[in-house]
Amino acid sequence: ERVEYTLRLARILAALLPAGMDGSISTVPLSYKPWWKTDTARESVMSQGSLNLATVAAEMVRIREETGKLLHLDLEPEPDGLIENAAEVIDFFQDWLLPQGGAYLAKHQGISLDSAASLLREHLQICYDTCHFAVEYEEPASVFARLQAAEIGIGKIQLSAALQMQLPDNIPGRQLLRERLSPFAESTYLHQVIERHGDGSLSHYPDLVSALPYLEKTQATEWRTHFHVPIFIRDYQILQSTQKDIVSVLKLLREHAHCKHLEIETYTWGVLPAEMKLDILASIQREYEWVLSL
């Protein structure tokens, strides 16, 4: 069903897309990692996902041949997704998509494997969500460089900010932090938490609500959670946002044309704590003004 939906979306986008522009569609990072408990199960998803993506790429090749319009499907890595960070993106492209998807596309199009790989790289790229990569503690410049070295394109960038907090080294401080975090532990969306320890190692919690009971016990020094907060907010009481990653990404884009498609990706207006809920139109306007001011 996902393949058919994406194919329909590509055809609609091609019909609406103005001449001279390329069209981007963001999509999920194959699946949710905790659903697949074994390496065998995950490899099966990687294999089928490669064929599904190659099927979409084949349709995008056809659309370009008929209309001259370039479309690309952009995988969006996310915490706890089957593809969630730069290393997993590169591994998927090199170990699964290019070999298996390339073989499918080469046979489907009657072309060489090298030509098929070039088409896959053109029509299958990455959607870089600044919130998601920040939660993974990945620096934008490093990710951009690694993807470029692997010849993986960034087809779309979503400008968004995650909640970030330094963990106090005392119980009262952590109790106060838990009190401030509790209003964000809502059930409409999944708010994955990744904590960083003093040695740089990372640990995952599937959701903020399941992470909070460990806040006073963990030896970690920092938490970041996948809760999209307004991008114009840097500090909120004793909490912070990963706004600096947006600033870094925009600086990189000014220096090098990594990507032409930018979206502001705050969608949590309805579930923000009451004191953060401002008029939604004014808030969206303020986000655009903040981006344009940089």
VOBA-1610 file (N, C-alpha, C; in pm, whole numbers, padded with zeros to 5 digits, always signed):
BEGIN
Glu+00082-00120+00000Glu+00000+00000+00000Glu+00086+00126+00000Arg+00196+00123+00076Arg+00283+00240+00081Arg+00342+00269-00057Val+00378+00164-00129Val+00434+00184-00263Val+00330+00248-00354Glu+00209+00195-00354Glu+00104+00250-00441Glu+00071+00394-00405Tyr+00067+00422-00275Tyr+00042+00560-00230Tyr+00151+00653-00281Thr+00277+00610-00270Thr+00389+00694-00311Thr+00389+00714-00463Leu+00354+00611-00537Leu+00346+00624-00683Leu+00238+00725-00723Arg+00124+00718-00656Arg+00017+00815-00685Arg+00063+00956-00650Leu+00131+00969-00538Leu+00180+01099-00495Leu+00280+01156-00596Ala+00367+01070-00649Ala+00465+01115-00748Ala+00395+01167-00874Arg+00292+01097-00917Arg+00220+01140-01038Arg+00148+01273-01015Ile+00091+01289-00896Ile+00024+01415-00864Ile+00126+01529-00859Leu+00240+01504-00794Leu+00343+01607-00784Leu+00393+01646-00922Ala+00412+01548-01009Ala+00460+01578-01144Ala+00361+01667-01219Ala+00233+01644-01196Ala+00131+01725-01263Ala+00128+01868-01211Leu+00160+01886-01084Leu+00153+02018-01022Leu+00284+02096-01029Leu+00394+02026-01049Leu+00527+02087-01038Leu+00553+02185-01152Pro+00591+02309-01120Pro+00625+02404-01226Pro+00749+02359-01303Ala+00758+02399-01426Ala+00875+02366-01508Ala+01001+02426-01446Gly+01110+02354-01458Gly+01237+02405-01409Gly+01265+02377-01263Met+01173+02309-01195Met+01192+02275-01054Met+01195+02124-01038Asp+01273+02076-00940Asp+01265+01935-00905Asp+01168+01918-00789Gly+01110+01801-00779Gly+01009+01776-00676Gly+01057+01674-00575Ser+01032+01702-00447Ser+01078+01612-00341Ser+00959+01558-00261Ile+00970+01431-00224Ile+00872+01365-00138Ile+00948+01299-00025Ser+00919+01336+00098Ser+00985+01269+00210Ser+00908+01143+00246Thr+00981+01045+00299Thr+00917+00918+00334Thr+00985+00858+00456Val+00922+00757+00513Val+00968+00695+00637Val+01099+00619+00616Pro+01177+00601+00724Pro+01304+00527+00713Pro+01282+00375+00717Leu+01199+00329+00625Leu+01162+00188+00604Leu+01063+00136+00707Ser+01099+00144+00837Ser+01011+00087+00939Ser+01058+00133+01077Tyr+00990+00084+01179Tyr+01021+00114+01319Tyr+01110+00003+01373Lys+01230+00038+01412Lys+01332-00061+01447Lys+01288-00162+01554Pro+01224-00118+01664Pro+01187-00216+01768Pro+01088-00323+01723Trp+01020-00302+01610Trp+00929-00406+01561Trp+01004-00529+01512Trp+01129-00512+01475Trp+01206-00621+01413Trp+01317-00661+01509Lys+01298-00773+01577Lys+01383-00809+01691Lys+01514-00877+01652Thr+01519-00939+01535Thr+01637-01016+01496Thr+01703-00956+01373Asp+01830-00990+01354Asp+01900-00944+01234Asp+01833-00996+01108Thr+01786-01120+01114Thr+01720-01180+00997Thr+01594-01101+00960Ala+01517-01064+01060Ala+01394-00989+01034Ala+01427-00852+00975Arg+01527-00786+01032Arg+01564-00653+00983Arg+01620-00660+00841Glu+01698-00763+00813Glu+01753-00779+00679Glu+01642-00802+00577Ser+01538-00873+00617Ser+01425-00895+00528Ser+01357-00762+00492Val+01343-00675+00592Val+01282-00544+00567Val+01372-00459+00477Met+01503-00464+00502Met+01597-00389+00419Met+01589-00435+00274Ser+01581-00565+00254Ser+01576-00621+00119Ser+01448-00580+00048Gln+01334-00600+00115Gln+01206-00564+00052Gln+01197-00413+00033Gly+01249-00338+00130Gly+01247-00193+00118Gly+01328-00146-00002Ser+01440-00210-00028Ser+01523-00173-00143Ser+01447-00193-00274Leu+01374-00304-00283Leu+01296-00332-00405Leu+01180-00234-00418Asn+01116-00202-00306Asn+01005-00106-00310Asn+01054+00032-00355Leu+01167+00073-00300Leu+01222+00204-00338Leu+01264+00206-00484Ala+01321+00095-00531Ala+01360+00088-00672Ala+01238+00094-00763Thr+01127+00037-00717Thr+01002+00044-00794Thr+00956+00189-00809Val+00965+00264-00701Val+00929+00406-00707Val+01026+00482-00797Ala+01155+00449-00785Ala+01255+00516-00869Ala+01227+00490-01017Ala+01186+00369-01051Ala+01156+00336-01190Ala+01042+00424-01243Glu+00941+00447-01160Glu+00831+00533-01202Glu+00877+00678-01217Met+00966+00721-01130Met+01018+00857-01141Met+01105+00874-01264Val+01175+00768-01303Val+01251+00770-01428Val+01155+00787-01546Arg+01046+00710-01544Arg+00946+00720-01652Arg+00887+00860-01659Ile+00854+00916-01543Ile+00796+01051-01539Ile+00893+01152-01599Arg+01020+01138-01566Arg+01118+01233-01619Arg+01132+01219-01770Glu+01130+01095-01818Glu+01142+01074-01962Glu+01023+01134-02037Glu+00905+01129-01975Glu+00785+01178-02042Glu+00762+01328-02024Thr+00804+01383-01909Thr+00771+01523-01878Thr+00893+01613-01863Gly+01010+01552-01846Gly+01130+01631-01820Gly+01143+01677-01676Lys+01051+01633-01589Lys+01051+01677-01450Lys+01122+01575-01360Leu+01216+01626-01281Leu+01293+01540-01191Leu+01225+01533-01055Leu+01193+01411-01012Leu+01138+01387-00879Leu+01235+01301-00799His+01237+01321-00668His+01316+01233-00583His+01240+01202-00455Leu+01253+01078-00411Leu+01194+01031-00287Leu+01304+01036-00181Asp+01275+01102-00068Asp+01378+01131+00030Asp+01351+01059+00162Leu+01433+00960+00192Leu+01421+00885+00317Leu+01454+00976+00434Glu+01368+00973+00536Glu+01385+01063+00651Glu+01426+00984+00775Pro+01557+00978+00805Pro+01601+00907+00925Pro+01539+00968+01051Glu+01510+00882+01147Glu+01442+00925+01270Glu+01486+00835+01384Pro+01497+00889+01506Pro+01531+00804+01620Pro+01440+00681+01629Asp+01503+00566+01643Asp+01436+00435+01650Asp+01376+00391+01518Gly+01400+00467+01411Gly+01365+00417+01278Gly+01465+00310+01238Leu+01429+00230+01140Leu+01522+00127+01095Leu+01649+00191+01038Ile+01634+00311+00985Ile+01749+00393+00945Ile+01739+00521+01027Glu+01831+00542+01122Glu+01813+00656+01211Glu+01930+00752+01218Asn+02044+00720+01160Asn+02158+00810+01168Asn+02241+00799+01040Ala+02346+00879+01032Ala+02425+00885+00909Ala+02488+00750+00876Ala+02541+00681+00976Ala+02604+00551+00951Ala+02505+00452+00892Glu+02383+00451+00946Glu+02283+00357+00896Glu+02233+00396+00757Val+02228+00525+00728Val+02195+00568+00591Val+02297+00513+00492Ile+02424+00534+00523Ile+02531+00492+00432Ile+02532+00340+00417Asp+02517+00269+00528Asp+02514+00123+00522Asp+02398+00074+00436Phe+02281+00137+00452Phe+02166+00093+00373Phe+02189+00115+00224Phe+02238+00230+00188Phe+02263+00257+00046Phe+02367+00160-00010Gln+02477+00142+00062Gln+02587+00062+00009Gln+02560-00088+00013Asp+02492-00135+00117Asp+02475-00279+00136Asp+02344-00333+00080Trp+02244-00245+00064Trp+02112-00294+00025Trp+02056-00223-00098Leu+02041-00092-00089Leu+01972-00021-00196Leu+02045-00030-00329Leu+02173+00004-00330Leu+02245+00003-00458Leu+02263-00138-00514Pro+02300-00238-00434Pro+02311-00374-00491Pro+02176-00433-00533Gln+02079-00436-00441Gln+01953-00503-00472Gln+01860-00415-00555Gly+01845-00290-00512Gly+01762-00199-00591Gly+01822-00174-00727Gly+01956-00167-00732Gly+02023-00146-00860Gly+02002-00261-00957Ala+02008-00384-00905Ala+01985-00501-00991Ala+01843-00500-01046Tyr+01747-00464-00960Tyr+01608-00457-01006Tyr+01592-00351-01114Leu+01646-00232-01089Leu+01627-00122-01183Leu+01701-00149-01314Ala+01818-00211-01306Ala+01893-00243-01428Ala+01813-00338-01517Lys+01752-00439-01454Lys+01671-00535-01530Lys+01544-00468-01584His+01480-00387-01501His+01356-00321-01539His+01377-00225-01656Gln+01489-00152-01654Gln+01514-00050-01755Gln+01599-00101-01871Gly+01658-00221-01855Gly+01747-00273-01958Gly+01875-00192-01970Ile+01933-00158-01854Ile+02053-00075-01851Ile+02160-00143-01766Ser+02279-00085-01764Ser+02388-00142-01685Ser+02366-00115-01536Leu+02438-00190-01454Leu+02429-00169-01309Leu+02480-00030-01271Asp+02583+00017-01338Asp+02635+00151-01308Asp+02531+00258-01341Ser+02464+00242-01454Ser+02360+00338-01491Ser+02244+00333-01393Ala+02210+00212-01350Ala+02102+00197-01253Ala+02138+00264-01120Ala+02263+00248-01078Ala+02308+00310-00953Ala+02299+00462-00963Ser+02335+00517-01077Ser+02326+00662-01096Ser+02182+00710-01087Leu+02090+00634-01146Leu+01949+00672-01139Leu+01896+00663-00996Leu+01937+00560-00924Leu+01893+00548-00785Leu+01943+00666-00702Arg+02067+00705-00721Arg+02121+00818-00644Arg+02049+00948-00678Glu+02000+00957-00801Glu+01931+01078-00843Glu+01789+01084-00789His+01722+00970-00786His+01580+00968-00751His+01553+00925-00606Leu+01654+00875-00537Leu+01639+00835-00397Leu+01746+00906-00315Gln+01701+00997-00230Gln+01794+01078-00153Gln+01753+01077-00006Ile+01801+01174+00069Ile+01776+01179+00213Ile+01702+01308+00247Cys+01607+01297+00338Cys+01544+01414+00398Cys+01612+01436+00533Tyr+01684+01546+00545Tyr+01759+01577+00668Tyr+01671+01661+00759Asp+01620+01600+00865Asp+01541+01671+00965Asp+01634+01714+01077Thr+01646+01845+01099Thr+01745+01893+01196Thr+01713+01848+01339Cys+01586+01830+01371Cys+01548+01777+01502Cys+01597+01634+01517His+01570+01551+01418His+01603+01408+01428His+01753+01386+01444Phe+01833+01453+01361Phe+01977+01433+01370Phe+02034+01493+01497Ala+01972+01600+01548Ala+02017+01657+01675Ala+01991+01561+01790Val+01875+01494+01789Val+01846+01396+01893Val+01948+01283+01890Glu+02003+01255+01773Glu+02106+01152+01758Glu+02246+01204+01792Tyr+02257+01332+01831Tyr+02385+01394+01866Tyr+02482+01396+01747Glu+02429+01415+01628Glu+02514+01421+01509Glu+02527+01565+01461Glu+02650+01608+01441Glu+02676+01745+01397Glu+02646+01758+01248Pro+02574+01864+01209Pro+02536+01879+01068Pro+02654+01873+00971Ala+02763+01942+01002Ala+02876+01945+00908Ala+02932+01806+00886Ser+02938+01727+00992Ser+02989+01590+00980Ser+02896+01504+00895Val+02766+01515+00919Val+02670+01436+00842Val+02674+01475+00694Phe+02674+01604+00667Phe+02678+01650+00528Phe+02802+01596+00457Ala+02917+01601+00526Ala+03042+01556+00465Ala+03039+01405+00440Arg+02987+01329+00535Arg+02983+01184+00519Arg+02888+01143+00407Leu+02774+01208+00398Leu+02681+01176+00290Leu+02739+01214+00154Gln+02804+01328+00149Gln+02865+01371+00023Gln+02973+01273-00021Ala+03055+01227+00074Ala+03161+01132+00042Ala+03103+01000-00008Ala+02984+00964+00041Ala+02919+00840-00002Ala+02831+00861-00125Glu+02832+00982-00180Glu+02752+01017-00298Glu+02603+00997-00275Ile+02558+01037-00157Ile+02416+01031-00122Ile+02365+01173-00112Gly+02264+01205-00190Gly+02214+01341-00194Gly+02120+01373-00080Ile+02114+01501-00045Ile+02015+01552+00050Ile+01909+01622-00033Gly+01794+01559-00046Gly+01690+01613-00133Gly+01601+01715-00067Lys+01595+01708+00067Lys+01508+01800+00141Lys+01565+01818+00280Ile+01551+01940+00333Ile+01591+01968+00470Ile+01469+02021+00545Gln+01439+01958+00658Gln+01330+02003+00743Gln+01390+02075+00863Leu+01355+02202+00877Leu+01406+02284+00986Leu+01317+02264+01108Ser+01373+02205+01212Ser+01296+02174+01331Ser+01390+02164+01450Ala+01335+02182+01569Ala+01417+02182+01691Ala+01362+02082+01791Ala+01453+02013+01858Ala+01417+01916+01962Ala+01438+01977+02100Leu+01380+01915+02200Leu+01407+01951+02339Leu+01542+01893+02381Gln+01619+01973+02451Gln+01752+01934+02495Gln+01770+01979+02639Met+01835+01897+02721Met+01855+01938+02860Met+01982+01875+02917Gln+02058+01955+02990Gln+02171+01904+03067Gln+02116+01850+03199Leu+02161+01732+03239Leu+02108+01670+03360Leu+02188+01716+03482Pro+02122+01775+03581Pro+02193+01817+03703Pro+02257+01698+03773Asp+02358+01725+03853Asp+02426+01616+03925Asp+02372+01600+04067Asn+02250+01652+04090Asn+02190+01638+04223Asn+02042+01602+04207Ile+01988+01534+04307Ile+01850+01485+04301Ile+01748+01599+04295Pro+01758+01703+04378Pro+01659+01812+04367Pro+01656+01874+04227Gly+01772+01890+04167Gly+01776+01947+04032Gly+01708+01857+03931Arg+01726+01728+03946Arg+01662+01634+03853Arg+01511+01625+03879Gln+01472+01638+04002Gln+01328+01638+04032Gln+01260+01759+03969Leu+01327+01874+03975Leu+01272+01994+03911Leu+01267+01976+03760Leu+01370+01915+03705Leu+01373+01891+03561Leu+01259+01798+03520Arg+01235+01695+03599Arg+01124+01604+03568Arg+00990+01678+03572Glu+00976+01768+03667Glu+00853+01846+03676Glu+00833+01932+03551Arg+00942+01990+03501Arg+00932+02075+03382Arg+00908+01992+03255Leu+00960+01869+03254Leu+00946+01784+03136Leu+00810+01716+03128Ser+00748+01693+03241Ser+00624+01614+03245Ser+00516+01663+03150Pro+00494+01795+03134Pro+00389+01839+03040Pro+00416+01800+02894Phe+00541+01768+02862Phe+00574+01728+02725Phe+00551+01578+02702Ala+00525+01504+02808Ala+00507+01358+02796Ala+00362+01327+02761Glu+00325+01359+02638Glu+00187+01338+02593Glu+00185+01221+02494Ser+00066+01170+02465Ser+00056+01043+02392Ser+00018+01057+02245Thr-00002+01179+02197Thr-00041+01194+02057Thr+00071+01149+01963Tyr+00193+01188+01997Tyr+00309+01155+01915Tyr+00409+01076+01999Leu+00500+01009+01930Leu+00608+00937+01997Leu+00725+01034+02017His+00773+01044+02141His+00880+01138+02173His+01001+01059+02225Gln+01073+00997+02132Gln+01188+00916+02169Gln+01292+01001+02243Val+01362+00938+02336Val+01466+01005+02415Val+01598+00933+02394Ile+01703+01010+02367Ile+01838+00954+02363Ile+01922+01030+02465Glu+01986+00956+02553Glu+02070+01018+02655Glu+02217+00996+02622Arg+02299+01094+02661Arg+02443+01085+02637Arg+02515+01080+02771His+02610+00989+02779His+02689+00972+02901His+02821+01049+02888Gly+02891+01059+02999Gly+03015+01134+03001Gly+03119+01082+02905Asp+03115+00951+02876Asp+03212+00892+02783Asp+03167+00902+02637Gly+03053+00968+02614Gly+03003+00985+02478Gly+02908+00876+02431Ser+02892+00770+02509Ser+02802+00662+02469Ser+02656+00708+02481Leu+02569+00644+02403Leu+02429+00682+02396Leu+02340+00566+02440Ser+02228+00600+02504Ser+02125+00502+02540Ser+01990+00556+02495His+01900+00465+02460His+01771+00503+02404His+01656+00467+02498Tyr+01555+00552+02499Tyr+01425+00522+02559Tyr+01321+00538+02449Pro+01222+00450+02441Pro+01127+00457+02330Pro+01037+00578+02332Asp+01015+00639+02450Asp+00925+00753+02459Asp+00957+00831+02586Leu+00922+00958+02587Leu+00950+01041+02704Leu+00878+00989+02828Val+00755+00943+02810Val+00679+00896+02926Val+00745+00776+02992Ser+00812+00692+02914Ser+00881+00576+02972Ser+01021+00611+03021Ala+01073+00725+02977Ala+01207+00768+03020Ala+01205+00840+03154Leu+01099+00915+03181Leu+01095+01001+03299Leu+01122+00927+03431Pro+01072+00804+03451Pro+01101+00736+03578Pro+01249+00711+03603Tyr+01331+00718+03497Tyr+01474+00692+03512Tyr+01556+00820+03527Leu+01490+00934+03524Leu+01563+01060+03523Leu+01649+01079+03647Glu+01600+01038+03762Glu+01676+01057+03885Glu+01783+00950+03905Lys+01777+00842+03826Lys+01869+00730+03846Lys+01983+00725+03744Thr+01957+00773+03625Thr+02053+00756+03517Thr+02185+00827+03546Gln+02293+00771+03495Gln+02425+00832+03507Gln+02456+00924+03389Ala+02359+00941+03300Ala+02379+01025+03182Ala+02395+01171+03221Thr+02453+01248+03130Thr+02474+01392+03154Thr+02382+01479+03070Glu+02317+01421+02969Glu+02232+01501+02880Glu+02121+01415+02822Trp+02004+01475+02805Trp+01893+01413+02734Trp+01853+01500+02616Arg+01814+01434+02509Arg+01747+01502+02398Arg+01625+01418+02361Thr+01514+01485+02337Thr+01392+01412+02306Thr+01327+01463+02179His+01268+01371+02106His+01205+01400+01978His+01069+01466+02001Phe+01075+01588+02049Phe+00955+01670+02063Phe+00985+01799+01988His+00915+01821+01877His+00939+01940+01795His+00884+02063+01867Val+00974+02151+01907Val+00933+02275+01973Val+00950+02391+01875Pro+00881+02503+01897Pro+00894+02617+01805Pro+01040+02654+01783Ile+01077+02672+01658Ile+01219+02688+01628Ile+01275+02823+01672Phe+01188+02918+01705Phe+01238+03048+01751Phe+01270+03047+01901Ile+01244+02936+01970Ile+01271+02926+02113Ile+01406+02857+02135Arg+01496+02925+02205Arg+01626+02865+02239Arg+01624+02809+02380Asp+01564+02882+02473Asp+01557+02839+02613Asp+01413+02847+02660Tyr+01374+02747+02738Tyr+01240+02744+02795Tyr+01253+02700+02941Gln+01244+02798+03031Gln+01267+02771+03173Gln+01405+02705+03189Ile+01411+02583+03241Ile+01541+02518+03256Ile+01569+02420+03141Leu+01484+02424+03040Leu+01503+02340+02921Leu+01562+02424+02808Gln+01623+02356+02714Gln+01676+02423+02595Gln+01623+02351+02471Ser+01651+02411+02355Ser+01620+02343+02229Ser+01750+02326+02151Thr+01742+02248+02045Thr+01858+02226+01958Thr+01859+02326+01842Gln+01814+02446+01870Gln+01806+02551+01768Gln+01940+02574+01698Lys+02050+02558+01770Lys+02181+02585+01711Lys+02209+02497+01590Asp+02149+02378+01585Asp+02169+02291+01469Asp+02105+02350+01344Ile+01992+02418+01361Ile+01930+02486+01247Ile+02022+02596+01196Val+02077+02673+01289Val+02169+02781+01251Val+02289+02723+01176Ser+02341+02611+01224Ser+02456+02547+01158Ser+02420+02500+01017Val+02302+02441+01002Val+02259+02392+00871Val+02243+02507+00772Leu+02181+02615+00815Leu+02162+02728+00725Leu+02296+02791+00686Lys+02390+02790+00778Lys+02525+02839+00745Lys+02590+02750+00640Leu+02575+02618+00656Leu+02630+02525+00558Leu+02567+02546+00420Leu+02438+02575+00418Leu+02370+02595+00290Leu+02415+02724+00222Arg+02450+02823+00302Arg+02503+02946+00241Arg+02641+02924+00180Glu+02716+02833+00239Glu+02853+02807+00192Glu+02855+02710+00075His+02764+02614+00076His+02759+02512-00029His+02613+02479-00058Ala+02580+02464-00184Ala+02441+02437-00223Ala+02410+02288-00206His+02399+02243-00081His+02371+02102-00055His+02228+02064-00092Cys+02136+02159-00083Cys+01994+02127-00100Cys+01916+02254-00130Lys+01812+02240-00214Lys+01729+02356-00250Lys+01592+02354-00184His+01556+02243-00121His+01422+02230-00064His+01428+02238+00089Leu+01366+02341+00144Leu+01361+02358+00289Leu+01216+02367+00334Glu+01186+02299+00444Glu+01054+02307+00507Glu+01072+02338+00655Ile+00982+02416+00711Ile+00976+02431+00856Ile+00881+02323+00907Glu+00927+02244+01004Glu+00858+02118+01035Glu+00807+02110+01179Thr+00756+02220+01231Thr+00694+02215+01363Thr+00547+02175+01346Tyr+00507+02067+01411Tyr+00369+02019+01396Tyr+00301+01996+01530Thr+00365+02037+01638Thr+00317+02001+01772Thr+00238+02113+01839Trp+00191+02210+01761Trp+00125+02326+01822Trp+00011+02285+01916Gly-00062+02183+01881Gly-00178+02143+01960Gly-00146+02069+02088Val-00021+02022+02103Val+00014+01943+02222Val+00123+02009+02306Leu+00158+02133+02274Leu+00256+02205+02356Leu+00197+02232+02494Pro+00282+02245+02596Pro+00232+02288+02728Pro+00154+02418+02715Ala+00057+02436+02802Ala-00037+02548+02790Ala+00033+02683+02778Glu+00140+02704+02857Glu+00205+02835+02856Glu+00285+02861+02728Met+00306+02757+02646Met+00376+02775+02518Met+00279+02788+02402Lys+00151+02765+02426Lys+00052+02771+02319Lys+00012+02916+02293Leu+00067+02970+02187Leu+00031+03104+02143Leu-00057+03092+02019Asp-00103+03203+01968Asp-00182+03200+01845Asp-00104+03129+01735Ile-00166+03029+01673Ile-00090+02944+01580Ile-00044+03021+01456Leu-00127+03110+01404Leu-00086+03187+01286Leu+00031+03279+01320Ala+00024+03343+01435Ala+00133+03430+01478Ala+00260+03349+01502Ser+00245+03227+01554Ser+00361+03143+01582Ser+00428+03098+01453Ile+00348+03057+01355Ile+00404+03016+01226Ile+00474+03133+01158Gln+00411+03250+01164Gln+00474+03370+01107Gln+00607+03398+01176Arg+00608+03382+01308Arg+00730+03409+01384Arg+00840+03310+01345Glu+00805+03184+01316Glu+00905+03088+01272Glu+00967+03130+01139Tyr+00883+03169+01044Tyr+00935+03212+00915Tyr+01024+03335+00930Glu+00981+03429+01012Glu+01060+03551+01031Glu+01194+03519+01096Trp+01193+03424+01189Trp+01319+03386+01254Trp+01416+03326+01152Val+01367+03236+01068Val+01454+03174+00966Val+01507+03280+00870Leu+01420+03367+00823Leu+01461+03467+00724Leu+01556+03572+00783Ser+01558+03583+00915Ser+01646+03681+00978Ser+01790+03633+00989Leu+01813+03504+00968Leu+01947+03448+00986Leu+02036+03475+00864
//
